[in-house]
Amino acid sequence: MKAISTELPDQIYLEVKSLVDKGWFKNEDDIILEALRRFLDTHKVELMEKFISEDVE
């Protein structure tokens, strides 16, 4: 597993912290991982097409 570090705007961090505090997620890492999974799943076709187009060029 790889670790990454990022900065979040204060408002987004407060929303993340609130979801963790309410028990929706175990910790901040879990909610960030879930958000990235959902983004990649939702945009998979779009991203593949973009990468193929770049390879063709």
mmCIF entry with sequence, helices, sheets and N, C-alpha, C, O atoms, coordinates in Angstrom:
data_MODEL
# 
_entry.id   MODEL 
# 
_entity.id                         1 
_entity.type                       polymer 
_entity.pdbx_number_of_molecules   1 
# 
_entity_poly.entity_id                      1 
_entity_poly.type                           'polypeptide(L)' 
_entity_poly.nstd_linkage                   no 
_entity_poly.nstd_monomer                   no 
_entity_poly.pdbx_seq_one_letter_code       MKAISTELPDQIYLEVKSLVDKGWFKNEDDIILEALRRFLDTHKVELMEKFISEDVE 
_entity_poly.pdbx_seq_one_letter_code_can   MKAISTELPDQIYLEVKSLVDKGWFKNEDDIILEALRRFLDTHKVELMEKFISEDVE 
_entity_poly.pdbx_strand_id                 A 
# 
loop_
_entity_poly_seq.entity_id 
_entity_poly_seq.num 
_entity_poly_seq.mon_id 
_entity_poly_seq.hetero 
1 1  MET n 
1 2  LYS n 
1 3  ALA n 
1 4  ILE n 
1 5  SER n 
1 6  THR n 
1 7  GLU n 
1 8  LEU n 
1 9  PRO n 
1 10 ASP n 
1 11 GLN n 
1 12 ILE n 
1 13 TYR n 
1 14 LEU n 
1 15 GLU n 
1 16 VAL n 
1 17 LYS n 
1 18 SER n 
1 19 LEU n 
1 20 VAL n 
1 21 ASP n 
1 22 LYS n 
1 23 GLY n 
1 24 TRP n 
1 25 PHE n 
1 26 LYS n 
1 27 ASN n 
1 28 GLU n 
1 29 ASP n 
1 30 ASP n 
1 31 ILE n 
1 32 ILE n 
1 33 LEU n 
1 34 GLU n 
1 35 ALA n 
1 36 LEU n 
1 37 ARG n 
1 38 ARG n 
1 39 PHE n 
1 40 LEU n 
1 41 ASP n 
1 42 THR n 
1 43 HIS n 
1 44 LYS n 
1 45 VAL n 
1 46 GLU n 
1 47 LEU n 
1 48 MET n 
1 49 GLU n 
1 50 LYS n 
1 51 PHE n 
1 52 ILE n 
1 53 SER n 
1 54 GLU n 
1 55 ASP n 
1 56 VAL n 
1 57 GLU n 
# 
_struct_asym.id          A 
_struct_asym.entity_id   1 
# 
loop_
_struct_conf.conf_type_id 
_struct_conf.id 
_struct_conf.pdbx_PDB_helix_id 
_struct_conf.beg_label_comp_id 
_struct_conf.beg_label_asym_id 
_struct_conf.beg_label_seq_id 
_struct_conf.pdbx_beg_PDB_ins_code 
_struct_conf.end_label_comp_id 
_struct_conf.end_label_asym_id 
_struct_conf.end_label_seq_id 
_struct_conf.pdbx_end_PDB_ins_code 
_struct_conf.beg_auth_comp_id 
_struct_conf.beg_auth_asym_id 
_struct_conf.beg_auth_seq_id 
_struct_conf.end_auth_comp_id 
_struct_conf.end_auth_asym_id 
_struct_conf.end_auth_seq_id 
_struct_conf.pdbx_PDB_helix_class 
_struct_conf.details 
_struct_conf.pdbx_PDB_helix_length 
HELX_P HELX_P1 AA1 ASP A 10 ? ASP A 21 ? ASP A 10 ASP A 21 1 ? 12 
HELX_P HELX_P2 AA2 GLU A 28 ? VAL A 56 ? GLU A 28 VAL A 56 1 ? 29 
# 
_struct_conf_type.id          HELX_P 
_struct_conf_type.criteria    ? 
_struct_conf_type.reference   ? 
# 
loop_
_atom_site.group_PDB 
_atom_site.id 
_atom_site.type_symbol 
_atom_site.label_atom_id 
_atom_site.label_alt_id 
_atom_site.label_comp_id 
_atom_site.label_asym_id 
_atom_site.label_entity_id 
_atom_site.label_seq_id 
_atom_site.pdbx_PDB_ins_code 
_atom_site.Cartn_x 
_atom_site.Cartn_y 
_atom_site.Cartn_z 
_atom_site.occupancy 
_atom_site.B_iso_or_equiv 
_atom_site.pdbx_formal_charge 
_atom_site.auth_seq_id 
_atom_site.auth_comp_id 
_atom_site.auth_asym_id 
_atom_site.auth_atom_id 
_atom_site.pdbx_PDB_model_num 
ATOM 1   N N  . MET A 1 1  ? 0.849   -1.178 0.000   1.00 0.00 ? 1  MET A N  1 
ATOM 2   C CA . MET A 1 1  ? 0.000   0.000  0.000   1.00 0.00 ? 1  MET A CA 1 
ATOM 3   C C  . MET A 1 1  ? 0.895   1.241  0.000   1.00 0.00 ? 1  MET A C  1 
ATOM 4   O O  . MET A 1 1  ? 1.949   1.259  0.635   1.00 0.00 ? 1  MET A O  1 
ATOM 5   N N  . LYS A 1 2  ? 0.467   2.258  -0.708  1.00 0.00 ? 2  LYS A N  1 
ATOM 6   C CA . LYS A 1 2  ? 1.200   3.519  -0.791  1.00 0.00 ? 2  LYS A CA 1 
ATOM 7   C C  . LYS A 1 2  ? 0.495   4.587  0.033   1.00 0.00 ? 2  LYS A C  1 
ATOM 8   O O  . LYS A 1 2  ? -0.729  4.575  0.163   1.00 0.00 ? 2  LYS A O  1 
ATOM 9   N N  . ALA A 1 3  ? 1.262   5.494  0.579   1.00 0.00 ? 3  ALA A N  1 
ATOM 10  C CA . ALA A 1 3  ? 0.705   6.618  1.329   1.00 0.00 ? 3  ALA A CA 1 
ATOM 11  C C  . ALA A 1 3  ? 0.881   7.892  0.516   1.00 0.00 ? 3  ALA A C  1 
ATOM 12  O O  . ALA A 1 3  ? 1.910   8.097  -0.127  1.00 0.00 ? 3  ALA A O  1 
ATOM 13  N N  . ILE A 1 4  ? -0.144  8.750  0.553   1.00 0.00 ? 4  ILE A N  1 
ATOM 14  C CA . ILE A 1 4  ? -0.048  10.059 -0.080  1.00 0.00 ? 4  ILE A CA 1 
ATOM 15  C C  . ILE A 1 4  ? -0.460  11.109 0.945   1.00 0.00 ? 4  ILE A C  1 
ATOM 16  O O  . ILE A 1 4  ? -1.143  10.814 1.926   1.00 0.00 ? 4  ILE A O  1 
ATOM 17  N N  . SER A 1 5  ? -0.035  12.318 0.696   1.00 0.00 ? 5  SER A N  1 
ATOM 18  C CA . SER A 1 5  ? -0.376  13.423 1.579   1.00 0.00 ? 5  SER A CA 1 
ATOM 19  C C  . SER A 1 5  ? -0.991  14.529 0.739   1.00 0.00 ? 5  SER A C  1 
ATOM 20  O O  . SER A 1 5  ? -0.526  14.801 -0.368  1.00 0.00 ? 5  SER A O  1 
ATOM 21  N N  . THR A 1 6  ? -2.029  15.167 1.253   1.00 0.00 ? 6  THR A N  1 
ATOM 22  C CA . THR A 1 6  ? -2.664  16.249 0.520   1.00 0.00 ? 6  THR A CA 1 
ATOM 23  C C  . THR A 1 6  ? -3.227  17.278 1.495   1.00 0.00 ? 6  THR A C  1 
ATOM 24  O O  . THR A 1 6  ? -3.389  17.009 2.685   1.00 0.00 ? 6  THR A O  1 
ATOM 25  N N  . GLU A 1 7  ? -3.513  18.433 0.975   1.00 0.00 ? 7  GLU A N  1 
ATOM 26  C CA . GLU A 1 7  ? -4.142  19.477 1.776   1.00 0.00 ? 7  GLU A CA 1 
ATOM 27  C C  . GLU A 1 7  ? -5.579  19.642 1.304   1.00 0.00 ? 7  GLU A C  1 
ATOM 28  O O  . GLU A 1 7  ? -5.862  19.587 0.107   1.00 0.00 ? 7  GLU A O  1 
ATOM 29  N N  . LEU A 1 8  ? -6.478  19.842 2.252   1.00 0.00 ? 8  LEU A N  1 
ATOM 30  C CA . LEU A 1 8  ? -7.890  20.036 1.950   1.00 0.00 ? 8  LEU A CA 1 
ATOM 31  C C  . LEU A 1 8  ? -8.315  21.430 2.390   1.00 0.00 ? 8  LEU A C  1 
ATOM 32  O O  . LEU A 1 8  ? -7.812  21.963 3.379   1.00 0.00 ? 8  LEU A O  1 
ATOM 33  N N  . PRO A 1 9  ? -9.240  22.010 1.647   1.00 0.00 ? 9  PRO A N  1 
ATOM 34  C CA . PRO A 1 9  ? -9.824  23.264 2.129   1.00 0.00 ? 9  PRO A CA 1 
ATOM 35  C C  . PRO A 1 9  ? -10.497 23.013 3.477   1.00 0.00 ? 9  PRO A C  1 
ATOM 36  O O  . PRO A 1 9  ? -11.003 21.921 3.733   1.00 0.00 ? 9  PRO A O  1 
ATOM 37  N N  . ASP A 1 10 ? -10.499 24.029 4.331   1.00 0.00 ? 10 ASP A N  1 
ATOM 38  C CA . ASP A 1 10 ? -11.053 23.887 5.684   1.00 0.00 ? 10 ASP A CA 1 
ATOM 39  C C  . ASP A 1 10 ? -12.470 23.322 5.686   1.00 0.00 ? 10 ASP A C  1 
ATOM 40  O O  . ASP A 1 10 ? -12.776 22.447 6.496   1.00 0.00 ? 10 ASP A O  1 
ATOM 41  N N  . GLN A 1 11 ? -13.339 23.800 4.799   1.00 0.00 ? 11 GLN A N  1 
ATOM 42  C CA . GLN A 1 11 ? -14.733 23.363 4.792   1.00 0.00 ? 11 GLN A CA 1 
ATOM 43  C C  . GLN A 1 11 ? -14.850 21.870 4.472   1.00 0.00 ? 11 GLN A C  1 
ATOM 44  O O  . GLN A 1 11 ? -15.638 21.162 5.099   1.00 0.00 ? 11 GLN A O  1 
ATOM 45  N N  . ILE A 1 12 ? -14.077 21.395 3.510   1.00 0.00 ? 12 ILE A N  1 
ATOM 46  C CA . ILE A 1 12 ? -14.116 19.974 3.172   1.00 0.00 ? 12 ILE A CA 1 
ATOM 47  C C  . ILE A 1 12 ? -13.597 19.148 4.345   1.00 0.00 ? 12 ILE A C  1 
ATOM 48  O O  . ILE A 1 12 ? -14.170 18.111 4.681   1.00 0.00 ? 12 ILE A O  1 
ATOM 49  N N  . TYR A 1 13 ? -12.517 19.604 4.963   1.00 0.00 ? 13 TYR A N  1 
ATOM 50  C CA . TYR A 1 13 ? -11.990 18.875 6.121   1.00 0.00 ? 13 TYR A CA 1 
ATOM 51  C C  . TYR A 1 13 ? -13.028 18.791 7.237   1.00 0.00 ? 13 TYR A C  1 
ATOM 52  O O  . TYR A 1 13 ? -13.177 17.742 7.864   1.00 0.00 ? 13 TYR A O  1 
ATOM 53  N N  . LEU A 1 14 ? -13.740 19.875 7.487   1.00 0.00 ? 14 LEU A N  1 
ATOM 54  C CA . LEU A 1 14 ? -14.760 19.860 8.543   1.00 0.00 ? 14 LEU A CA 1 
ATOM 55  C C  . LEU A 1 14 ? -15.875 18.870 8.224   1.00 0.00 ? 14 LEU A C  1 
ATOM 56  O O  . LEU A 1 14 ? -16.401 18.216 9.124   1.00 0.00 ? 14 LEU A O  1 
ATOM 57  N N  . GLU A 1 15 ? -16.240 18.756 6.936   1.00 0.00 ? 15 GLU A N  1 
ATOM 58  C CA . GLU A 1 15 ? -17.261 17.792 6.545   1.00 0.00 ? 15 GLU A CA 1 
ATOM 59  C C  . GLU A 1 15 ? -16.748 16.363 6.727   1.00 0.00 ? 15 GLU A C  1 
ATOM 60  O O  . GLU A 1 15 ? -17.482 15.497 7.203   1.00 0.00 ? 15 GLU A O  1 
ATOM 61  N N  . VAL A 1 16 ? -15.501 16.116 6.354   1.00 0.00 ? 16 VAL A N  1 
ATOM 62  C CA . VAL A 1 16 ? -14.891 14.802 6.533   1.00 0.00 ? 16 VAL A CA 1 
ATOM 63  C C  . VAL A 1 16 ? -14.862 14.454 8.017   1.00 0.00 ? 16 VAL A C  1 
ATOM 64  O O  . VAL A 1 16 ? -15.270 13.363 8.415   1.00 0.00 ? 16 VAL A O  1 
ATOM 65  N N  . LYS A 1 17 ? -14.383 15.377 8.822   1.00 0.00 ? 17 LYS A N  1 
ATOM 66  C CA . LYS A 1 17 ? -14.286 15.151 10.274  1.00 0.00 ? 17 LYS A CA 1 
ATOM 67  C C  . LYS A 1 17 ? -15.662 14.878 10.875  1.00 0.00 ? 17 LYS A C  1 
ATOM 68  O O  . LYS A 1 17 ? -15.800 14.021 11.749  1.00 0.00 ? 17 LYS A O  1 
ATOM 69  N N  . SER A 1 18 ? -16.664 15.594 10.417  1.00 0.00 ? 18 SER A N  1 
ATOM 70  C CA . SER A 1 18 ? -18.018 15.399 10.916  1.00 0.00 ? 18 SER A CA 1 
ATOM 71  C C  . SER A 1 18 ? -18.524 13.985 10.612  1.00 0.00 ? 18 SER A C  1 
ATOM 72  O O  . SER A 1 18 ? -19.141 13.356 11.472  1.00 0.00 ? 18 SER A O  1 
ATOM 73  N N  . LEU A 1 19 ? -18.274 13.485 9.418   1.00 0.00 ? 19 LEU A N  1 
ATOM 74  C CA . LEU A 1 19 ? -18.707 12.134 9.063   1.00 0.00 ? 19 LEU A CA 1 
ATOM 75  C C  . LEU A 1 19 ? -17.987 11.080 9.904   1.00 0.00 ? 19 LEU A C  1 
ATOM 76  O O  . LEU A 1 19 ? -18.583 10.076 10.291  1.00 0.00 ? 19 LEU A O  1 
ATOM 77  N N  . VAL A 1 20 ? -16.718 11.312 10.180  1.00 0.00 ? 20 VAL A N  1 
ATOM 78  C CA . VAL A 1 20 ? -15.964 10.390 11.039  1.00 0.00 ? 20 VAL A CA 1 
ATOM 79  C C  . VAL A 1 20 ? -16.513 10.473 12.467  1.00 0.00 ? 20 VAL A C  1 
ATOM 80  O O  . VAL A 1 20 ? -16.745 9.443  13.098  1.00 0.00 ? 20 VAL A O  1 
ATOM 81  N N  . ASP A 1 21 ? -16.719 11.679 12.974  1.00 0.00 ? 21 ASP A N  1 
ATOM 82  C CA . ASP A 1 21 ? -17.228 11.864 14.335  1.00 0.00 ? 21 ASP A CA 1 
ATOM 83  C C  . ASP A 1 21 ? -18.603 11.225 14.526  1.00 0.00 ? 21 ASP A C  1 
ATOM 84  O O  . ASP A 1 21 ? -18.919 10.735 15.610  1.00 0.00 ? 21 ASP A O  1 
ATOM 85  N N  . LYS A 1 22 ? -19.426 11.232 13.461  1.00 0.00 ? 22 LYS A N  1 
ATOM 86  C CA . LYS A 1 22 ? -20.768 10.650 13.537  1.00 0.00 ? 22 LYS A CA 1 
ATOM 87  C C  . LYS A 1 22 ? -20.759 9.136  13.349  1.00 0.00 ? 22 LYS A C  1 
ATOM 88  O O  . LYS A 1 22 ? -21.796 8.483  13.466  1.00 0.00 ? 22 LYS A O  1 
ATOM 89  N N  . GLY A 1 23 ? -19.579 8.579  13.057  1.00 0.00 ? 23 GLY A N  1 
ATOM 90  C CA . GLY A 1 23 ? -19.464 7.132  12.933  1.00 0.00 ? 23 GLY A CA 1 
ATOM 91  C C  . GLY A 1 23 ? -19.694 6.564  11.550  1.00 0.00 ? 23 GLY A C  1 
ATOM 92  O O  . GLY A 1 23 ? -19.743 5.346  11.383  1.00 0.00 ? 23 GLY A O  1 
ATOM 93  N N  . TRP A 1 24 ? -19.835 7.424  10.556  1.00 0.00 ? 24 TRP A N  1 
ATOM 94  C CA . TRP A 1 24 ? -20.042 6.930  9.196   1.00 0.00 ? 24 TRP A CA 1 
ATOM 95  C C  . TRP A 1 24 ? -18.778 6.270  8.635   1.00 0.00 ? 24 TRP A C  1 
ATOM 96  O O  . TRP A 1 24 ? -18.860 5.376  7.792   1.00 0.00 ? 24 TRP A O  1 
ATOM 97  N N  . PHE A 1 25 ? -17.620 6.712  9.105   1.00 0.00 ? 25 PHE A N  1 
ATOM 98  C CA . PHE A 1 25 ? -16.329 6.158  8.686   1.00 0.00 ? 25 PHE A CA 1 
ATOM 99  C C  . PHE A 1 25 ? -15.454 5.999  9.918   1.00 0.00 ? 25 PHE A C  1 
ATOM 100 O O  . PHE A 1 25 ? -15.588 6.739  10.893  1.00 0.00 ? 25 PHE A O  1 
ATOM 101 N N  . LYS A 1 26 ? -14.537 5.001  9.858   1.00 0.00 ? 26 LYS A N  1 
ATOM 102 C CA . LYS A 1 26 ? -13.634 4.769  10.993  1.00 0.00 ? 26 LYS A CA 1 
ATOM 103 C C  . LYS A 1 26 ? -12.671 5.923  11.197  1.00 0.00 ? 26 LYS A C  1 
ATOM 104 O O  . LYS A 1 26 ? -12.384 6.312  12.329  1.00 0.00 ? 26 LYS A O  1 
ATOM 105 N N  . ASN A 1 27 ? -12.171 6.469  10.091  1.00 0.00 ? 27 ASN A N  1 
ATOM 106 C CA . ASN A 1 27 ? -11.182 7.538  10.176  1.00 0.00 ? 27 ASN A CA 1 
ATOM 107 C C  . ASN A 1 27 ? -11.162 8.325  8.873   1.00 0.00 ? 27 ASN A C  1 
ATOM 108 O O  . ASN A 1 27 ? -11.873 7.995  7.924   1.00 0.00 ? 27 ASN A O  1 
ATOM 109 N N  . GLU A 1 28 ? -10.352 9.353  8.838   1.00 0.00 ? 28 GLU A N  1 
ATOM 110 C CA . GLU A 1 28 ? -10.280 10.233 7.667   1.00 0.00 ? 28 GLU A CA 1 
ATOM 111 C C  . GLU A 1 28 ? -9.759  9.483  6.446   1.00 0.00 ? 28 GLU A C  1 
ATOM 112 O O  . GLU A 1 28 ? -10.217 9.724  5.329   1.00 0.00 ? 28 GLU A O  1 
ATOM 113 N N  . ASP A 1 29 ? -8.808  8.576  6.648   1.00 0.00 ? 29 ASP A N  1 
ATOM 114 C CA . ASP A 1 29 ? -8.270  7.808  5.525   1.00 0.00 ? 29 ASP A CA 1 
ATOM 115 C C  . ASP A 1 29 ? -9.367  7.023  4.812   1.00 0.00 ? 29 ASP A C  1 
ATOM 116 O O  . ASP A 1 29 ? -9.393  6.968  3.583   1.00 0.00 ? 29 ASP A O  1 
ATOM 117 N N  . ASP A 1 30 ? -10.271 6.418  5.576   1.00 0.00 ? 30 ASP A N  1 
ATOM 118 C CA . ASP A 1 30 ? -11.327 5.608  4.977   1.00 0.00 ? 30 ASP A CA 1 
ATOM 119 C C  . ASP A 1 30 ? -12.251 6.423  4.083   1.00 0.00 ? 30 ASP A C  1 
ATOM 120 O O  . ASP A 1 30 ? -12.639 5.957  3.012   1.00 0.00 ? 30 ASP A O  1 
ATOM 121 N N  . ILE A 1 31 ? -12.608 7.626  4.503   1.00 0.00 ? 31 ILE A N  1 
ATOM 122 C CA . ILE A 1 31 ? -13.518 8.435  3.686   1.00 0.00 ? 31 ILE A CA 1 
ATOM 123 C C  . ILE A 1 31 ? -12.811 8.938  2.424   1.00 0.00 ? 31 ILE A C  1 
ATOM 124 O O  . ILE A 1 31 ? -13.431 9.010  1.362   1.00 0.00 ? 31 ILE A O  1 
ATOM 125 N N  . ILE A 1 32 ? -11.537 9.282  2.523   1.00 0.00 ? 32 ILE A N  1 
ATOM 126 C CA . ILE A 1 32 ? -10.783 9.722  1.343   1.00 0.00 ? 32 ILE A CA 1 
ATOM 127 C C  . ILE A 1 32 ? -10.653 8.560  0.350   1.00 0.00 ? 32 ILE A C  1 
ATOM 128 O O  . ILE A 1 32 ? -10.823 8.755  -0.854  1.00 0.00 ? 32 ILE A O  1 
ATOM 129 N N  . LEU A 1 33 ? -10.354 7.367  0.841   1.00 0.00 ? 33 LEU A N  1 
ATOM 130 C CA . LEU A 1 33 ? -10.233 6.193  -0.016  1.00 0.00 ? 33 LEU A CA 1 
ATOM 131 C C  . LEU A 1 33 ? -11.559 5.890  -0.716  1.00 0.00 ? 33 LEU A C  1 
ATOM 132 O O  . LEU A 1 33 ? -11.577 5.601  -1.913  1.00 0.00 ? 33 LEU A O  1 
ATOM 133 N N  . GLU A 1 34 ? -12.653 5.954  0.018   1.00 0.00 ? 34 GLU A N  1 
ATOM 134 C CA . GLU A 1 34 ? -13.973 5.710  -0.578  1.00 0.00 ? 34 GLU A CA 1 
ATOM 135 C C  . GLU A 1 34 ? -14.296 6.753  -1.640  1.00 0.00 ? 34 GLU A C  1 
ATOM 136 O O  . GLU A 1 34 ? -14.839 6.414  -2.692  1.00 0.00 ? 34 GLU A O  1 
ATOM 137 N N  . ALA A 1 35 ? -13.974 7.999  -1.382  1.00 0.00 ? 35 ALA A N  1 
ATOM 138 C CA . ALA A 1 35 ? -14.229 9.066  -2.360  1.00 0.00 ? 35 ALA A CA 1 
ATOM 139 C C  . ALA A 1 35 ? -13.424 8.829  -3.639  1.00 0.00 ? 35 ALA A C  1 
ATOM 140 O O  . ALA A 1 35 ? -13.947 9.004  -4.739  1.00 0.00 ? 35 ALA A O  1 
ATOM 141 N N  . LEU A 1 36 ? -12.171 8.437  -3.501  1.00 0.00 ? 36 LEU A N  1 
ATOM 142 C CA . LEU A 1 36 ? -11.348 8.158  -4.677  1.00 0.00 ? 36 LEU A CA 1 
ATOM 143 C C  . LEU A 1 36 ? -11.865 6.946  -5.448  1.00 0.00 ? 36 LEU A C  1 
ATOM 144 O O  . LEU A 1 36 ? -11.901 6.969  -6.678  1.00 0.00 ? 36 LEU A O  1 
ATOM 145 N N  . ARG A 1 37 ? -12.265 5.888  -4.742  1.00 0.00 ? 37 ARG A N  1 
ATOM 146 C CA . ARG A 1 37 ? -12.841 4.712  -5.406  1.00 0.00 ? 37 ARG A CA 1 
ATOM 147 C C  . ARG A 1 37 ? -14.069 5.089  -6.218  1.00 0.00 ? 37 ARG A C  1 
ATOM 148 O O  . ARG A 1 37 ? -14.211 4.692  -7.375  1.00 0.00 ? 37 ARG A O  1 
ATOM 149 N N  . ARG A 1 38 ? -14.955 5.859  -5.599  1.00 0.00 ? 38 ARG A N  1 
ATOM 150 C CA . ARG A 1 38 ? -16.187 6.258  -6.296  1.00 0.00 ? 38 ARG A CA 1 
ATOM 151 C C  . ARG A 1 38 ? -15.882 7.133  -7.508  1.00 0.00 ? 38 ARG A C  1 
ATOM 152 O O  . ARG A 1 38 ? -16.508 6.972  -8.556  1.00 0.00 ? 38 ARG A O  1 
ATOM 153 N N  . PHE A 1 39 ? -14.940 8.049  -7.382  1.00 0.00 ? 39 PHE A N  1 
ATOM 154 C CA . PHE A 1 39 ? -14.570 8.901  -8.509  1.00 0.00 ? 39 PHE A CA 1 
ATOM 155 C C  . PHE A 1 39 ? -14.043 8.054  -9.664  1.00 0.00 ? 39 PHE A C  1 
ATOM 156 O O  . PHE A 1 39 ? -14.461 8.226  -10.809 1.00 0.00 ? 39 PHE A O  1 
ATOM 157 N N  . LEU A 1 40 ? -13.128 7.145  -9.359  1.00 0.00 ? 40 LEU A N  1 
ATOM 158 C CA . LEU A 1 40 ? -12.538 6.307  -10.403 1.00 0.00 ? 40 LEU A CA 1 
ATOM 159 C C  . LEU A 1 40 ? -13.582 5.399  -11.045 1.00 0.00 ? 40 LEU A C  1 
ATOM 160 O O  . LEU A 1 40 ? -13.576 5.225  -12.263 1.00 0.00 ? 40 LEU A O  1 
ATOM 161 N N  . ASP A 1 41 ? -14.472 4.820  -10.254 1.00 0.00 ? 41 ASP A N  1 
ATOM 162 C CA . ASP A 1 41 ? -15.532 3.981  -10.810 1.00 0.00 ? 41 ASP A CA 1 
ATOM 163 C C  . ASP A 1 41 ? -16.458 4.773  -11.723 1.00 0.00 ? 41 ASP A C  1 
ATOM 164 O O  . ASP A 1 41 ? -16.838 4.301  -12.794 1.00 0.00 ? 41 ASP A O  1 
ATOM 165 N N  . THR A 1 42 ? -16.814 5.963  -11.300 1.00 0.00 ? 42 THR A N  1 
ATOM 166 C CA . THR A 1 42 ? -17.731 6.801  -12.065 1.00 0.00 ? 42 THR A CA 1 
ATOM 167 C C  . THR A 1 42 ? -17.112 7.307  -13.367 1.00 0.00 ? 42 THR A C  1 
ATOM 168 O O  . THR A 1 42 ? -17.816 7.478  -14.362 1.00 0.00 ? 42 THR A O  1 
ATOM 169 N N  . HIS A 1 43 ? -15.813 7.544  -13.365 1.00 0.00 ? 43 HIS A N  1 
ATOM 170 C CA . HIS A 1 43 ? -15.149 8.146  -14.521 1.00 0.00 ? 43 HIS A CA 1 
ATOM 171 C C  . HIS A 1 43 ? -14.269 7.168  -15.302 1.00 0.00 ? 43 HIS A C  1 
ATOM 172 O O  . HIS A 1 43 ? -13.474 7.586  -16.143 1.00 0.00 ? 43 HIS A O  1 
ATOM 173 N N  . LYS A 1 44 ? -14.404 5.890  -15.031 1.00 0.00 ? 44 LYS A N  1 
ATOM 174 C CA . LYS A 1 44 ? -13.524 4.892  -15.645 1.00 0.00 ? 44 LYS A CA 1 
ATOM 175 C C  . LYS A 1 44 ? -13.528 4.971  -17.175 1.00 0.00 ? 44 LYS A C  1 
ATOM 176 O O  . LYS A 1 44 ? -12.461 5.055  -17.783 1.00 0.00 ? 44 LYS A O  1 
ATOM 177 N N  . VAL A 1 45 ? -14.702 4.947  -17.806 1.00 0.00 ? 45 VAL A N  1 
ATOM 178 C CA . VAL A 1 45 ? -14.787 4.976  -19.266 1.00 0.00 ? 45 VAL A CA 1 
ATOM 179 C C  . VAL A 1 45 ? -14.183 6.265  -19.808 1.00 0.00 ? 45 VAL A C  1 
ATOM 180 O O  . VAL A 1 45 ? -13.410 6.244  -20.766 1.00 0.00 ? 45 VAL A O  1 
ATOM 181 N N  . GLU A 1 46 ? -14.535 7.366  -19.198 1.00 0.00 ? 46 GLU A N  1 
ATOM 182 C CA . GLU A 1 46 ? -14.028 8.670  -19.621 1.00 0.00 ? 46 GLU A CA 1 
ATOM 183 C C  . GLU A 1 46 ? -12.504 8.724  -19.537 1.00 0.00 ? 46 GLU A C  1 
ATOM 184 O O  . GLU A 1 46 ? -11.846 9.213  -20.455 1.00 0.00 ? 46 GLU A O  1 
ATOM 185 N N  . LEU A 1 47 ? -11.946 8.224  -18.440 1.00 0.00 ? 47 LEU A N  1 
ATOM 186 C CA . LEU A 1 47 ? -10.494 8.232  -18.262 1.00 0.00 ? 47 LEU A CA 1 
ATOM 187 C C  . LEU A 1 47 ? -9.803  7.311  -19.259 1.00 0.00 ? 47 LEU A C  1 
ATOM 188 O O  . LEU A 1 47 ? -8.753  7.657  -19.799 1.00 0.00 ? 47 LEU A O  1 
ATOM 189 N N  . MET A 1 48 ? -10.387 6.137  -19.508 1.00 0.00 ? 48 MET A N  1 
ATOM 190 C CA . MET A 1 48 ? -9.807  5.211  -20.478 1.00 0.00 ? 48 MET A CA 1 
ATOM 191 C C  . MET A 1 48 ? -9.765  5.837  -21.872 1.00 0.00 ? 48 MET A C  1 
ATOM 192 O O  . MET A 1 48 ? -8.755  5.739  -22.569 1.00 0.00 ? 48 MET A O  1 
ATOM 193 N N  . GLU A 1 49 ? -10.856 6.478  -22.275 1.00 0.00 ? 49 GLU A N  1 
ATOM 194 C CA . GLU A 1 49 ? -10.906 7.127  -23.587 1.00 0.00 ? 49 GLU A CA 1 
ATOM 195 C C  . GLU A 1 49 ? -9.851  8.219  -23.689 1.00 0.00 ? 49 GLU A C  1 
ATOM 196 O O  . GLU A 1 49 ? -9.209  8.375  -24.728 1.00 0.00 ? 49 GLU A O  1 
ATOM 197 N N  . LYS A 1 50 ? -9.676  8.969  -22.618 1.00 0.00 ? 50 LYS A N  1 
ATOM 198 C CA . LYS A 1 50 ? -8.679  10.045 -22.613 1.00 0.00 ? 50 LYS A CA 1 
ATOM 199 C C  . LYS A 1 50 ? -7.274  9.464  -22.772 1.00 0.00 ? 50 LYS A C  1 
ATOM 200 O O  . LYS A 1 50 ? -6.479  9.976  -23.560 1.00 0.00 ? 50 LYS A O  1 
ATOM 201 N N  . PHE A 1 51 ? -6.964  8.404  -22.031 1.00 0.00 ? 51 PHE A N  1 
ATOM 202 C CA . PHE A 1 51 ? -5.636  7.807  -22.100 1.00 0.00 ? 51 PHE A CA 1 
ATOM 203 C C  . PHE A 1 51 ? -5.382  7.195  -23.479 1.00 0.00 ? 51 PHE A C  1 
ATOM 204 O O  . PHE A 1 51 ? -4.272  7.283  -24.003 1.00 0.00 ? 51 PHE A O  1 
ATOM 205 N N  . ILE A 1 52 ? -6.409  6.577  -24.066 1.00 0.00 ? 52 ILE A N  1 
ATOM 206 C CA . ILE A 1 52 ? -6.261  5.997  -25.410 1.00 0.00 ? 52 ILE A CA 1 
ATOM 207 C C  . ILE A 1 52 ? -6.001  7.100  -26.416 1.00 0.00 ? 52 ILE A C  1 
ATOM 208 O O  . ILE A 1 52 ? -5.116  6.966  -27.260 1.00 0.00 ? 52 ILE A O  1 
ATOM 209 N N  . SER A 1 53 ? -6.758  8.195  -26.344 1.00 0.00 ? 53 SER A N  1 
ATOM 210 C CA . SER A 1 53 ? -6.566  9.331  -27.264 1.00 0.00 ? 53 SER A CA 1 
ATOM 211 C C  . SER A 1 53 ? -5.164  9.897  -27.153 1.00 0.00 ? 53 SER A C  1 
ATOM 212 O O  . SER A 1 53 ? -4.540  10.224 -28.163 1.00 0.00 ? 53 SER A O  1 
ATOM 213 N N  . GLU A 1 54 ? -4.668  10.014 -25.936 1.00 0.00 ? 54 GLU A N  1 
ATOM 214 C CA . GLU A 1 54 ? -3.308  10.540 -25.734 1.00 0.00 ? 54 GLU A CA 1 
ATOM 215 C C  . GLU A 1 54 ? -2.265  9.590  -26.320 1.00 0.00 ? 54 GLU A C  1 
ATOM 216 O O  . GLU A 1 54 ? -1.270  10.032 -26.894 1.00 0.00 ? 54 GLU A O  1 
ATOM 217 N N  . ASP A 1 55 ? -2.495  8.285  -26.175 1.00 0.00 ? 55 ASP A N  1 
ATOM 218 C CA . ASP A 1 55 ? -1.562  7.309  -26.740 1.00 0.00 ? 55 ASP A CA 1 
ATOM 219 C C  . ASP A 1 55 ? -1.538  7.369  -28.250 1.00 0.00 ? 55 ASP A C  1 
ATOM 220 O O  . ASP A 1 55 ? -0.477  7.223  -28.857 1.00 0.00 ? 55 ASP A O  1 
ATOM 221 N N  . VAL A 1 56 ? -2.706  7.584  -28.880 1.00 0.00 ? 56 VAL A N  1 
ATOM 222 C CA . VAL A 1 56 ? -2.785  7.645  -30.330 1.00 0.00 ? 56 VAL A CA 1 
ATOM 223 C C  . VAL A 1 56 ? -2.034  8.868  -30.854 1.00 0.00 ? 56 VAL A C  1 
ATOM 224 O O  . VAL A 1 56 ? -1.366  8.802  -31.886 1.00 0.00 ? 56 VAL A O  1 
ATOM 225 N N  . GLU A 1 57 ? -2.148  9.965  -30.145 1.00 0.00 ? 57 GLU A N  1 
ATOM 226 C CA . GLU A 1 57 ? -1.460  11.198 -30.571 1.00 0.00 ? 57 GLU A CA 1 
ATOM 227 C C  . GLU A 1 57 ? 0.025   10.992 -30.479 1.00 0.00 ? 57 GLU A C  1 
ATOM 228 O O  . GLU A 1 57 ? 0.795   11.901 -30.790 1.00 0.00 ? 57 GLU A O  1 
# 
